[in-house]
């Protein structure tokens, strides 16, 4: 399991949104932080989010990336630190992860 997958498993989108100051309302709806609005148009699910106004979408890492305008690895490091996950971010990827990523990239290139 990659560090990205571990972070996605350990923290939910609504939890991260609340922590970073987004007012999550009934039904896990909130004002979208990516465009100006007066009524909530962003739905927060456990593993992803979707804005019905501007069509922004993604997972917990994408949300942190967009809020702070940082790279994916910096977002993972920030979540790891802010939520005290204790993940070893700097460990090298496991062999099975590398092989899986290589297989996925070969499949994508075949269909491109």
N, C-alpha and C positions, 0 to 999 in steps of 0.2 A: 504494500500500500504506500503510495507516495505521500509526501508531507501535505500536499494540497488535498488529497482525499481524506487524510486524517483530520485536518482542520474542518473540512466540510461535514464530517461525521460528528465532531465534538461540539460544534456551536451552531445554533439555529439563526436564521436570518432575522426573525423578530427580536431575539435577544441582542444581537449585535446592533441592530438599528436603534433599539432603546438605549443601549450603552453609549452610542455615539450621538445621542441627543435628538433622535427622531421621535416625534410624538406619535406613538402607535395607538390607534383608537380601536373601537369595537370592531370585531371581525378582522383584526390585523390589517386594517386600512390606515394609510397615512398620507400626508402631503408629500408629494414627490420632491426630493431634494435637488432634482436635476432640472426642474423648470418651475416657473412661477405659477401658482394656482391658489385658489381659495377653498376648494373642496377636495377632500382626499381622492386621489385617483390611482395610488399605488397599493397593490395587494402584496402582503408579505406572507409567503408560505414558509414551512419549516426549512426547506432546502433551496428555495429560490424566491425571486421577486419579479413582479411585472407591473409596469405603469401603463394604464389604459389611456393616458393622455399623450405621453411622448414616446411610448413603446419601449422604454428602457427595461432591460431584463437581465437576469444573471443569477449567480449563486452568491454565497456569503463573501467570497473573496472578491468577486466583481464589485459588490456593493462597497466594500472598504476601498478598493482601488478608485472607484468613481468619486466617493465622498472626499477622499484626501488627495486624489490625482497622483497616485503612486503606482509603481509596478506591482505585478502579482506577487513576487517574492517579498517585497517590502510589506505588502498587505498581509501576507501570511505571518511574517515576523511580528507585525504590529498586533495581530489577533492573538498570536501565541503569547506575547508579552502581556497585553492588556487583560487577557482572560486566564493568565497563569496556567496555560495548558501543559507546560513542561516538555514540549516536544523538542527533540534535537534537530534543529533546522539545518545545521551544517553537516549532518551525517551524509555520506555518499549514498546515492540511490542503490537499492538492492538489485541484484542481477535480474530477477524476475520482472521488476518494474522497467528496467531498461529494455528487456526483450519485448515486453508488452507494448511499450511506447514505439519501438521500432516496427513491430507488426502493424500497429495502428497507422503509423505514418506511411508504410508501404501500401496499405489498403486505400488510404486517402489519395495517394499519388496515382494509383491505378484508375481511380474514378475521376480524376481532375482533367 
